[in-house]
Amino acid sequence: MGGYAVYVWGSFAAALIIYVWNVVAPRRRRRAILGSLLETDE
């Protein structure tokens, strides 16, 4: 890769981390919101 492998693979890793976070974060937030709603109903 002409000496740019660290930057290329670093960019792929950063993009993958951001993608995974964009999938995981809303799920965690939804669970937290639903959990707090269920606690307030009791």
TIMAR-901830 format. One record per residue (C-alpha): x, y, z; residue number from 1; residue in one letter. Coordinates in nm, 3 decimals, always signed. Layout:
REM residues N
       X       Y       Z resi resn
       X       Y       Z  NUM    A
...
//
This chain:
REM residues 42
       X       Y       Z resi resn
  +0.000  +0.000  +0.000    1    M
  +0.292  +0.226  -0.056    2    G
  +0.365  +0.285  +0.312    3    G
  +0.012  +0.395  +0.392    4    Y
  -0.113  +0.065  +0.532    5    A
  -0.131  +0.199  +0.887    6    V
  -0.354  +0.485  +0.775    7    Y
  -0.570  +0.269  +0.550    8    V
  -0.626  -0.008  +0.806    9    W
  -0.663  +0.249  +1.082   10    G
  -0.938  +0.415  +0.880   11    S
  -1.111  +0.081  +0.826   12    F
  -1.089  +0.006  +1.198   13    A
  -1.227  +0.349  +1.291   14    A
  -1.514  +0.309  +1.043   15    A
  -1.594  -0.037  +1.180   16    L
  -1.594  +0.090  +1.538   17    I
  -1.825  +0.377  +1.445   18    I
  -2.056  +0.143  +1.253   19    Y
  -2.079  -0.100  +1.545   20    V
  -2.141  +0.187  +1.788   21    W
  -2.422  +0.318  +1.563   22    N
  -2.589  -0.021  +1.589   23    V
  -2.527  -0.089  +1.958   24    V
  -2.591  +0.254  +2.114   25    A
  -2.959  +0.287  +2.011   26    P
  -3.031  -0.065  +2.135   27    R
  -2.874  +0.009  +2.473   28    R
  -3.060  +0.337  +2.499   29    R
  -3.390  +0.171  +2.407   30    R
  -3.340  -0.092  +2.677   31    R
  -3.257  +0.176  +2.933   32    A
  -3.564  +0.380  +2.842   33    I
  -3.793  +0.077  +2.848   34    L
  -3.644  -0.033  +3.179   35    G
  -3.702  +0.305  +3.337   36    S
  -4.058  +0.313  +3.203   37    L
  -4.129  -0.029  +3.350   38    L
  -3.988  +0.079  +3.685   39    E
  -4.211  +0.387  +3.696   40    T
  -4.522  +0.180  +3.619   41    D
  -4.479  -0.041  +3.924   42    E
//
